[in-house]
Amino acid sequence: MKIEVIERVVRVAAIVVFLALVWVCLGGETLIVAPTPIASFLVHLVIFFFLGVVSHLGWVEAAPRVAVLTITLAVVLEVGQLGLPGRTFSMLDLAGNLIGVALAWVFFRVLLNFKRTIRL
């Protein structure tokens, strides 16, 4: 399989995860788990982790910009809930978002270093 095809598949996966993230941030998580603060935190952490990982893998050459964009998205989606009826801003959810992005960055860097080690 050509690398271009793999990159396209990963980019599509990033878009799908992004759409799932938007759904979760708009209240869809209550259909998945009980709406407790810890469950919400974990859902946000996992979704942002996967978004970060597939985004980094889909756009390897732009990894630092992808990280900044993902962090910005994490903050905007949570702060944006201040203006949505029926939604509330949560520092715990914001922390889950940011920790998920950070874990994705660490995972990406470890994977990249492992890949370089294998090639040597």
N, C-alpha and C positions, 0 to 999 in steps of 0.2 A: 504494500500500500504506500502510495506516495505521501511525502510529508505534507504537501499542500492539502490533500484530502483530509489528513488527520487534523491539521490546523483548522480547516473549515468545520469539521465535526465538533471540535472543542469550542470553537467560537459560537456555534449554534447552541451547544450545551450551556455556554455562558449566558446567552440570551434567555434560554429557558429558565435557568436558575434566577436570573434577574427578574423575570416575570413572576416566578414563585415568591421571590423576596418582596416584590411590590404587593402581591396578594397577602402575604403574611403581615406586612406592615399596615395594611388596610383592614386587618381584623380576621383574616382567614385562619390564623393560628388557633383560634378558639374552636374550630372544627376538627383540629388535629389533636390537641392536648387540652387538659383542663386549664382554664385561664388563671393560673397561679403565677406570681412574680418569678419564681425560679424556673417554671416550665417555659414561660415566655422568654426569659433570659437565655435558656438553652436552645430554644428554637431560633432565636436571633443569632446566637453564636454559630450554630451549625449552618444556617443558611448563608451567613456572611463568609464563613470558612469556605464553603463550596463555591460561592461566587468568586472569592479571591483566588482560589486554586485554579478554577477553570479559566478565569480571566488571565491570570499569569501564564498559564500553559498555552492559551490561545494567542496571546500577544507577548511572546517572550522578549522580543526586541524592544518593547516599550514597558518593561516591568516596573520601573520606578514611577512612570506616569500612571500606569494602571493602579498601583498602590495608592497614589495620591487621589486618583479619581474614586477608588473604592472607599477610602476614608471619607472623602467629601460626600459621597452618596450615603454612607452610613449615618453621617450627622444630619444631612438634609432630610432624609426620610423620617428620622425620629423627631427632629425639631418641627418638621412640617405637620406633624400630627397635632401640634398645638392649635392649628386652625381648622381641623376636621371635626365635625360634630360626631360625638360618640367615641372619639379616640382621645387618648391622653398621652402626654409626653412622659417617658419613664427613663430615669437615669440608669436603671438596671438594664433596660433594653439597649440603651445607647452603649453601655459598657459591653454587653454581649456582642453588639455590632463591631465595636472596635477591637475587642479581643479576638473575635473571629477573623477579622482582617489581618491582625498581627500574627495569628497562628498560621494563616494561609501564606503570609510572606515568609515566615520561618520555614514552613514546609517546602515552599518553592525554592528557597535558598539551599536547603539541605539536599533536595532532589537535584538541583543544578550542580552542586559540588559532587554529589555521588556520580552523576553522569560524567563529569570531567574526570573523576578518578578512574572510572571504568575505561575511558578512552585512552588513558596514559599507560 
